[in-house]
Each structure stands twice: as C-alpha cells, then as structure tokens.
Amino acid sequence: MSKLKSPINDVLFQNILKLETLEEVYAFFEDLCTIKEVESMAQRLQAAQLLLQGKTYEQIIQETHISSTTLSRVSTCVRYGSGGYARVLLKNPKK
C-alpha cells in the first residue's frame, strides 16, 4: 500500500486521471502548482529516465542541473521505490 494513500489524495489522483489533453494537464498544473514545483517534478522525471538509461551521476547533474541530494533521492526511488518512475517511463519510452 502506498504511503500516500488517503481519501484526499484519492480525489486528487482521480481528477488527474480525468485530464484528456496536454492543454488540460498544463492548465490544471498551472493552477495547482508553482512553476518551480512543476519544473522540479519534470527535472526528477528526466533524472530517473537518465538513471534507467545507465547514465552516471556526473552526467545527469551536468545535463539536468539537478542537485546531488535530489538525484540521490531519485536514484533511491528508482532502485528501491514502488516502481512509479519506471512504470511511467516505460509506457512512453523516449525515442
């Protein structure tokens, strides 16, 4: 069971699942999050993708400008987490 599981989070995630277009997703996240929060999430996803591709910490930091602390957290999640990063990235592999 997810550590995030709660009735209020269920409502959030169920509503995210209702979004159908990229424009709807942008509008929702623009209202929900700060620009920095969205950029941080995108940066973490990019770092996870690069980790799954076998890139080194040094290469990832240089390419993404992510902090080593954040990269370490992403790496821990990729290796020992719930599999969310891999599940999302494998659904739409980058060409």
N, CA, C and O atoms as a MOPAC input file, in Angstrom:
PM7 MOZYME 1SCF
protein

 N      0.85000 1    -1.18700 1     0.00000 1
 C      0.00000 1     0.00000 1     0.00000 1
 C      0.88900 1     1.24200 1     0.00000 1
 O      1.89000 1     1.30300 1     0.71400 1
 N      0.51700 1     2.20800 1    -0.79300 1
 C      1.26800 1     3.44600 1    -0.91200 1
 C      1.23400 1     4.23000 1     0.39000 1
 O      0.23300 1     4.23800 1     1.10600 1
 N      2.35400 1     4.89000 1     0.68100 1
 C      2.41500 1     5.77600 1     1.84500 1
 C      1.57100 1     7.02600 1     1.62600 1
 O      1.22600 1     7.72500 1     2.57900 1
 N      1.24500 1     7.30200 1     0.38000 1
 C      0.43900 1     8.47500 1     0.04600 1
 C     -1.06100 1     8.23100 1     0.15400 1
 O     -1.84900 1     9.17700 1     0.13900 1
 N     -1.45200 1     6.98500 1     0.26200 1
 C     -2.86800 1     6.60800 1     0.20900 1
 C     -3.67500 1     7.32400 1     1.28700 1
 O     -3.42600 1     7.17300 1     2.48300 1
 N     -4.64100 1     8.10000 1     0.83000 1
 C     -5.57700 1     8.77500 1     1.73000 1
 C     -6.78100 1     9.21700 1     0.89900 1
 O     -6.67500 1     9.34100 1    -0.32100 1
 N     -7.91000 1     9.45100 1     1.53600 1
 C     -9.09800 1     9.87400 1     0.78000 1
 C     -8.87300 1    11.17100 1    -0.00700 1
 O     -9.33000 1    11.28500 1    -1.14400 1
 N     -8.18400 1    12.13300 1     0.57500 1
 C     -7.98100 1    13.40900 1    -0.11900 1
 C     -7.04100 1    13.23400 1    -1.31200 1
 O     -7.23000 1    13.87300 1    -2.34700 1
 N     -6.03500 1    12.37600 1    -1.17400 1
 C     -5.14000 1    12.10800 1    -2.29900 1
 C     -5.84900 1    11.30200 1    -3.37600 1
 O     -5.58100 1    11.48500 1    -4.56300 1
 N     -6.75200 1    10.40900 1    -2.97400 1
 C     -7.56100 1     9.67900 1    -3.96300 1
 C     -8.31000 1    10.66300 1    -4.85900 1
 O     -8.35000 1    10.48400 1    -6.07600 1
 N     -8.89500 1    11.68700 1    -4.27400 1
 C     -9.63900 1    12.68200 1    -5.04600 1
 C     -8.70000 1    13.39900 1    -6.02100 1
 O     -9.03600 1    13.58000 1    -7.19100 1
 N     -7.53200 1    13.80200 1    -5.53600 1
 C     -6.56000 1    14.46700 1    -6.40400 1
 C     -6.18600 1    13.58400 1    -7.58600 1
 O     -6.27500 1    14.01500 1    -8.73600 1
 N     -5.77000 1    12.36100 1    -7.31300 1
 C     -5.29100 1    11.47700 1    -8.36400 1
 C     -6.41500 1    11.04800 1    -9.31000 1
 O     -6.18900 1    10.89700 1   -10.51000 1
 N     -7.61800 1    10.85200 1    -8.77700 1
 C     -8.75300 1    10.51100 1    -9.64400 1
 C     -9.05300 1    11.66200 1   -10.60800 1
 O     -9.41300 1    11.43100 1   -11.76300 1
 N     -8.90700 1    12.88700 1   -10.13700 1
 C     -9.14100 1    14.03200 1   -11.00600 1
 C     -8.02600 1    14.20800 1   -12.03400 1
 O     -8.28700 1    14.63500 1   -13.15900 1
 N     -6.80400 1    13.88900 1   -11.66900 1
 C     -5.71400 1    13.92800 1   -12.64800 1
 C     -5.98800 1    12.92000 1   -13.76200 1
 O     -5.73100 1    13.20200 1   -14.93300 1
 N     -6.50300 1    11.75800 1   -13.40400 1
 C     -6.82100 1    10.73700 1   -14.40500 1
 C     -7.90500 1    11.18200 1   -15.39000 1
 O     -8.01200 1    10.62700 1   -16.48300 1
 N     -8.69400 1    12.16200 1   -15.01600 1
 C     -9.75600 1    12.66100 1   -15.89200 1
 C     -9.22900 1    13.57900 1   -16.99000 1
 O     -9.92900 1    13.81800 1   -17.97500 1
 N     -8.02900 1    14.09100 1   -16.84400 1
 C     -7.46600 1    15.01000 1   -17.83500 1
 C     -7.19800 1    14.25400 1   -19.13000 1
 O     -6.63000 1    13.16200 1   -19.11200 1
 N     -7.60300 1    14.83000 1   -20.23900 1
 C     -7.53100 1    14.12200 1   -21.52000 1
 C     -6.52300 1    14.68800 1   -22.49600 1
 O     -6.04800 1    13.96000 1   -23.36700 1
 N     -6.18000 1    15.96000 1   -22.38300 1
 C     -5.26400 1    16.55600 1   -23.34900 1
 C     -4.08800 1    17.20600 1   -22.61800 1
 O     -4.14700 1    17.49100 1   -21.42200 1
 N     -3.03100 1    17.42500 1   -23.37700 1
 C     -1.87000 1    18.10500 1   -22.81600 1
 C     -2.24200 1    19.50500 1   -22.33500 1
 O     -1.73800 1    19.96400 1   -21.31000 1
 N     -3.11400 1    20.17800 1   -23.06200 1
 C     -3.55200 1    21.51900 1   -22.67200 1
 C     -4.29600 1    21.48500 1   -21.33000 1
 O     -4.11000 1    22.37100 1   -20.49600 1
 N     -5.13900 1    20.46100 1   -21.12200 1
 C     -5.84500 1    20.32100 1   -19.84500 1
 C     -4.86100 1    20.08400 1   -18.71000 1
 O     -5.02400 1    20.63000 1   -17.61900 1
 N     -3.84600 1    19.27700 1   -18.96200 1
 C     -2.84000 1    18.98500 1   -17.93200 1
 C     -2.07900 1    20.26100 1   -17.58000 1
 O     -1.88300 1    20.56400 1   -16.40300 1
 N     -1.65000 1    21.00600 1   -18.59800 1
 C     -0.95200 1    22.27100 1   -18.34700 1
 C     -1.81300 1    23.21400 1   -17.51600 1
 O     -1.33200 1    23.78600 1   -16.53800 1
 N     -3.07900 1    23.38300 1   -17.89200 1
 C     -3.96700 1    24.30000 1   -17.17400 1
 C     -4.14300 1    23.87900 1   -15.72000 1
 O     -4.09900 1    24.70900 1   -14.81200 1
 N     -4.34200 1    22.57900 1   -15.51000 1
 C     -4.54900 1    22.08900 1   -14.14500 1
 C     -3.30400 1    22.29900 1   -13.28800 1
 O     -3.38900 1    22.82200 1   -12.17700 1
 N     -2.14800 1    21.88800 1   -13.81000 1
 C     -0.92300 1    22.01200 1   -13.01200 1
 C     -0.49000 1    23.46500 1   -12.83800 1
 O      0.14700 1    23.80300 1   -11.84100 1
 N     -0.82800 1    24.32700 1   -13.79600 1
 C     -0.52000 1    25.74300 1   -13.64000 1
 C     -1.32000 1    26.33500 1   -12.47600 1
 O     -0.82500 1    27.19500 1   -11.74700 1
 N     -2.55400 1    25.87000 1   -12.31000 1
 C     -3.36900 1    26.32800 1   -11.18600 1
 C     -2.95200 1    25.66600 1    -9.87200 1
 O     -2.99100 1    26.29700 1    -8.81600 1
 N     -2.55700 1    24.40600 1    -9.93800 1
 C     -2.27000 1    23.61300 1    -8.74900 1
 C     -0.89600 1    23.89600 1    -8.14300 1
 O     -0.75300 1    23.93900 1    -6.92100 1
 N      0.10700 1    24.08700 1    -8.98700 1
 C      1.49700 1    24.15100 1    -8.53800 1
 C      2.15400 1    25.45200 1    -8.96800 1
 O      1.67200 1    26.15000 1    -9.86100 1
 N      3.26300 1    25.75900 1    -8.31300 1
 C      4.07900 1    26.86500 1    -8.78800 1
 C      4.88400 1    26.37900 1    -9.98700 1
 O      5.03700 1    25.17500 1   -10.19200 1
 N      5.39100 1    27.30300 1   -10.76800 1
 C      6.23400 1    26.94300 1   -11.91000 1
 C      7.43300 1    26.14100 1   -11.43300 1
 O      7.81500 1    25.15800 1   -12.06800 1
 N      8.02500 1    26.54800 1   -10.33000 1
 C      9.19500 1    25.85600 1    -9.78800 1
 C      8.85400 1    24.42100 1    -9.38600 1
 O      9.65700 1    23.51600 1    -9.61100 1
 N      7.68500 1    24.19900 1    -8.79900 1
 C      7.27900 1    22.84200 1    -8.41800 1
 C      7.14600 1    21.93900 1    -9.64100 1
 O      7.59500 1    20.79300 1    -9.62200 1
 N      6.53400 1    22.44900 1   -10.69600 1
 C      6.38200 1    21.65800 1   -11.92100 1
 C      7.75200 1    21.39400 1   -12.53300 1
 O      8.03900 1    20.27300 1   -12.95200 1
 N      8.59500 1    22.41500 1   -12.58600 1
 C      9.94200 1    22.23900 1   -13.13300 1
 C     10.73300 1    21.20800 1   -12.33500 1
 O     11.47600 1    20.41700 1   -12.91600 1
 N     10.58500 1    21.20700 1   -11.02200 1
 C     11.27700 1    20.23400 1   -10.17700 1
 C     10.80000 1    18.80900 1   -10.44700 1
 O     11.60400 1    17.87800 1   -10.49400 1
 N      9.48800 1    18.64500 1   -10.62500 1
 C      8.96400 1    17.31400 1   -10.94300 1
 C      9.47600 1    16.83900 1   -12.29900 1
 O      9.85400 1    15.67800 1   -12.45900 1
 N      9.48400 1    17.74700 1   -13.27200 1
 C      9.97200 1    17.38900 1   -14.60300 1
 C     11.45500 1    17.03200 1   -14.55800 1
 O     11.89200 1    16.09500 1   -15.22700 1
 N     12.22100 1    17.77200 1   -13.77400 1
 C     13.65200 1    17.50800 1   -13.62200 1
 C     13.89400 1    16.14400 1   -12.97600 1
 O     14.79900 1    15.41600 1   -13.38300 1
 N     13.10200 1    15.80300 1   -11.98600 1
 C     13.23400 1    14.49000 1   -11.33400 1
 C     12.89900 1    13.36200 1   -12.29900 1
 O     13.58000 1    12.33700 1   -12.31800 1
 N     11.85500 1    13.54400 1   -13.09700 1
 C     11.48700 1    12.52600 1   -14.07400 1
 C     12.59900 1    12.35300 1   -15.11100 1
 O     12.92900 1    11.23000 1   -15.49400 1
 N     13.17000 1    13.46800 1   -15.55900 1
 C     14.27500 1    13.39700 1   -16.51000 1
 C     15.47100 1    12.66900 1   -15.88900 1
 O     16.10900 1    11.84800 1   -16.54900 1
 N     15.77100 1    12.96600 1   -14.63400 1
 C     16.88100 1    12.29800 1   -13.95400 1
 C     16.62300 1    10.79900 1   -13.83600 1
 O     17.53300 1     9.99500 1   -14.03600 1
 N     15.39900 1    10.42300 1   -13.51500 1
 C     15.05200 1     8.99600 1   -13.41600 1
 C     15.24000 1     8.31700 1   -14.76700 1
 O     15.75400 1     7.20100 1   -14.83800 1
 N     14.83100 1     8.97700 1   -15.81900 1
 C     14.98500 1     8.41600 1   -17.16000 1
 C     16.46700 1     8.19400 1   -17.47700 1
 O     16.84300 1     7.15200 1   -18.01400 1
 N     17.29100 1     9.16600 1   -17.14600 1
 C     18.72200 1     9.04200 1   -17.41400 1
 C     19.35900 1     7.94800 1   -16.55400 1
 O     20.24800 1     7.23300 1   -17.01800 1
 N     18.91100 1     7.81700 1   -15.31300 1
 C     19.39700 1     6.72600 1   -14.46100 1
 C     19.03800 1     5.37300 1   -15.06800 1
 O     19.86600 1     4.46300 1   -15.10800 1
 N     17.81200 1     5.25000 1   -15.53300 1
 C     17.37400 1     3.99200 1   -16.14200 1
 C     18.13100 1     3.69000 1   -17.43200 1
 O     18.22200 1     2.53400 1   -17.84500 1
 N     18.67200 1     4.72700 1   -18.06600 1
 C     19.48400 1     4.55500 1   -19.27000 1
 C     20.94400 1     4.23500 1   -18.93300 1
 O     21.75600 1     3.98800 1   -19.82500 1
 N     21.26800 1     4.24400 1   -17.63100 1
 C     22.61600 1     3.88900 1   -17.21400 1
 C     23.59700 1     5.04100 1   -17.14500 1
 O     24.80300 1     4.81400 1   -17.04900 1
 N     23.11100 1     6.27100 1   -17.19000 1
 C     23.99200 1     7.43400 1   -17.09900 1
 C     24.55300 1     7.55200 1   -15.68800 1
 O     23.93400 1     7.09700 1   -14.72600 1
 N     25.71700 1     8.16100 1   -15.56900 1
 C     26.34900 1     8.35900 1   -14.26500 1
 C     25.75900 1     9.59400 1   -13.58100 1
 O     25.13200 1    10.43800 1   -14.22100 1
 N     25.97300 1     9.67900 1   -12.27100 1
 C     25.52500 1    10.85600 1   -11.52300 1
 C     26.10400 1    12.11800 1   -12.15300 1
 O     25.38800 1    13.10100 1   -12.34600 1
 N     27.38100 1    12.09600 1   -12.47000 1
 C     28.04500 1    13.27100 1   -13.03300 1
 C     27.38800 1    13.69200 1   -14.34700 1
 O     27.14600 1    14.87900 1   -14.56600 1
 N     27.10200 1    12.73700 1   -15.21100 1
 C     26.45000 1    13.04900 1   -16.48600 1
 C     25.06100 1    13.62600 1   -16.26200 1
 O     24.66700 1    14.57600 1   -16.93800 1
 N     24.32100 1    13.06200 1   -15.32100 1
 C     22.94900 1    13.51300 1   -15.05400 1
 C     22.94500 1    14.91800 1   -14.47500 1
 O     22.14300 1    15.75800 1   -14.88300 1
 N     23.83300 1    15.17700 1   -13.52800 1
 C     23.91400 1    16.51400 1   -12.92200 1
 C     24.27700 1    17.54300 1   -13.97800 1
 O     23.71900 1    18.64000 1   -13.99700 1
 N     25.20600 1    17.19500 1   -14.85400 1
 C     25.61800 1    18.12000 1   -15.91100 1
 C     24.47000 1    18.39400 1   -16.88100 1
 O     24.27100 1    19.53200 1   -17.30600 1
 N     23.72400 1    17.36000 1   -17.22500 1
 C     22.64900 1    17.50100 1   -18.20600 1
 C     21.40500 1    18.16700 1   -17.63700 1
 O     20.75100 1    18.94800 1   -18.32900 1
 N     21.06800 1    17.86900 1   -16.38100 1
 C     19.79800 1    18.34100 1   -15.80700 1
 C     19.94800 1    19.49500 1   -14.83500 1
 O     18.97600 1    20.19800 1   -14.55800 1
 N     21.14600 1    19.70300 1   -14.31400 1
 C     21.40800 1    20.72300 1   -13.28900 1
 C     20.67900 1    20.41500 1   -11.98100 1
 O     20.38700 1    21.31700 1   -11.19600 1
 N     20.39200 1    19.15000 1   -11.76000 1
 C     19.74100 1    18.70700 1   -10.53000 1
 C     20.78800 1    18.67200 1    -9.40800 1
 O     21.97000 1    18.44400 1    -9.66900 1
 N     20.36300 1    18.89200 1    -8.18500 1
 C     21.30800 1    18.81800 1    -7.07100 1
 C     21.65300 1    17.36100 1    -6.79900 1
 O     20.87000 1    16.46000 1    -7.09800 1
 N     22.81900 1    17.14100 1    -6.23500 1
 C     23.23400 1    15.76700 1    -5.92700 1
 C     22.30800 1    15.14500 1    -4.88600 1
 O     22.06500 1    13.93900 1    -4.91600 1
 N     21.79300 1    15.95100 1    -3.97300 1
 C     20.86800 1    15.44000 1    -2.95500 1
 C     19.57000 1    14.95400 1    -3.59900 1
 O     19.07400 1    13.87600 1    -3.27200 1
 N     19.02900 1    15.74800 1    -4.51000 1
 C     17.79800 1    15.35900 1    -5.18300 1
 C     18.03900 1    14.14300 1    -6.07100 1
 O     17.20800 1    13.23600 1    -6.12500 1
 N     19.17000 1    14.12200 1    -6.76400 1
 C     19.49200 1    12.98100 1    -7.60700 1
 C     19.61900 1    11.71000 1    -6.77900 1
 O     19.18000 1    10.64300 1    -7.20900 1
 N     20.20600 1    11.81400 1    -5.61400 1
 C     20.33400 1    10.65100 1    -4.72900 1
 C     18.95000 1    10.13800 1    -4.33000 1
 O     18.72100 1     8.92900 1    -4.29500 1
 N     18.03900 1    11.04500 1    -4.03200 1
 C     16.67200 1    10.64000 1    -3.66700 1
 C     15.97800 1     9.96300 1    -4.85000 1
 O     15.33000 1     8.93000 1    -4.68500 1
 N     16.11800 1    10.55000 1    -6.05200 1
 C     15.51300 1     9.95200 1    -7.24100 1
 C     16.10700 1     8.56600 1    -7.46900 1
 O     15.38300 1     7.61700 1    -7.76900 1
 N     17.41000 1     8.45200 1    -7.32700 1
 C     18.08800 1     7.17100 1    -7.52400 1
 C     17.57200 1     6.11700 1    -6.55000 1
 O     17.33700 1     4.97100 1    -6.93400 1
 N     17.39900 1     6.50400 1    -5.30200 1
 C     16.87300 1     5.58000 1    -4.30000 1
 C     15.46600 1     5.12200 1    -4.68700 1
 O     15.13600 1     3.94300 1    -4.55500 1
 N     14.65100 1     6.04400 1    -5.16000 1
 C     13.29200 1     5.68800 1    -5.58300 1
 C     13.31200 1     4.77600 1    -6.80300 1
 O     12.52200 1     3.83600 1    -6.88800 1
 N     14.20800 1     5.04600 1    -7.74600 1
 C     14.30800 1     4.20800 1    -8.94300 1
 C     14.70800 1     2.78800 1    -8.55200 1
 O     14.16800 1     1.81400 1    -9.07800 1
 N     15.65900 1     2.67900 1    -7.62400 1
 C     16.16700 1     1.35400 1    -7.24700 1
 C     15.27500 1     0.61800 1    -6.25400 1
 O     15.06700 1    -0.58900 1    -6.38400 1
 N     14.74400 1     1.33800 1    -5.26100 1
 C     14.06400 1     0.65700 1    -4.15500 1
 C     12.62900 1     1.11800 1    -3.92400 1
 O     11.97500 1     0.65500 1    -2.99000 1
 N     12.13900 1     2.01400 1    -4.75400 1
 C     10.80600 1     2.58000 1    -4.54700 1
 C      9.70300 1     1.66600 1    -5.04800 1
 O      9.89100 1     0.45900 1    -5.20300 1
 N      8.57200 1     2.25600 1    -5.29300 1
 C      7.38300 1     1.49900 1    -5.69100 1
 C      7.33800 1     1.18300 1    -7.18200 1
 O      6.41500 1     0.51200 1    -7.64300 1
 N      8.31400 1     1.65400 1    -7.93300 1
 C      8.35700 1     1.38000 1    -9.36700 1
 C      7.62400 1     2.40200 1   -10.21800 1
 O      7.42900 1     2.19400 1   -11.41600 1
 N      7.22300 1     3.49300 1    -9.61100 1
 C      6.45800 1     4.50600 1   -10.33500 1
 C      7.21000 1     5.14700 1   -11.48200 1
 O      6.65800 1     5.32000 1   -12.56800 1
 N      8.46800 1     5.50300 1   -11.25200 1
 C      9.24700 1     6.12500 1   -12.33200 1
 C      9.33900 1     5.18400 1   -13.53100 1
 O      9.02100 1     5.57600 1   -14.65400 1
 N      9.76800 1     3.96000 1   -13.29900 1
 C      9.94200 1     3.00600 1   -14.39900 1
 C      8.61500 1     2.74400 1   -15.10200 1
 O      8.56700 1     2.64900 1   -16.32800 1
 N      7.54300 1     2.62600 1   -14.33100 1
 C      6.23000 1     2.34300 1   -14.91300 1
 C      5.81600 1     3.45700 1   -15.87600 1
 O      5.33700 1     3.18100 1   -16.97600 1
 N      5.99800 1     4.69200 1   -15.47200 1
 C      5.62800 1     5.82600 1   -16.32000 1
 C      6.55400 1     5.92200 1   -17.52700 1
 O      6.09100 1     6.10500 1   -18.65300 1
 N      7.83700 1     5.80000 1   -17.30100 1
 C      8.80000 1     5.97900 1   -18.39100 1
 C      8.74500 1     4.85000 1   -19.40600 1
 O      9.00400 1     5.07500 1   -20.58800 1
 N      8.41600 1     3.65000 1   -18.97500 1
 C      8.33600 1     2.53100 1   -19.90700 1
 C      7.06200 1     2.54800 1   -20.74200 1
 O      6.99600 1     1.90500 1   -21.78900 1
 N      6.03900 1     3.29100 1   -20.27700 1
 C      4.79600 1     3.41000 1   -21.05500 1
 C      5.02200 1     4.25400 1   -22.29900 1
 O      4.36200 1     4.05300 1   -23.31900 1
 N      5.94100 1     5.18500 1   -22.21900 1
 C      6.20600 1     6.07600 1   -23.34600 1
 C      7.70900 1     6.30600 1   -23.45000 1
 O      8.19400 1     7.39200 1   -23.13300 1
 N      8.45000 1     5.28500 1   -23.89300 1
 C      9.89600 1     5.42900 1   -23.95100 1
 C     10.32300 1     6.55100 1   -24.88500 1
 O      9.75500 1     6.73500 1   -25.96100 1
 N     11.33300 1     7.29600 1   -24.45400 1
 C     11.85900 1     8.39100 1   -25.26400 1
 C     12.58000 1     7.83900 1   -26.47000 1
 O     13.39100 1     6.92000 1   -26.35600 1
 N     12.28900 1     8.39200 1   -27.60800 1
 C     12.91200 1     7.93100 1   -28.85800 1
 C     14.30200 1     8.49000 1   -28.98700 1
 O     14.98800 1     8.21600 1   -29.97200 1

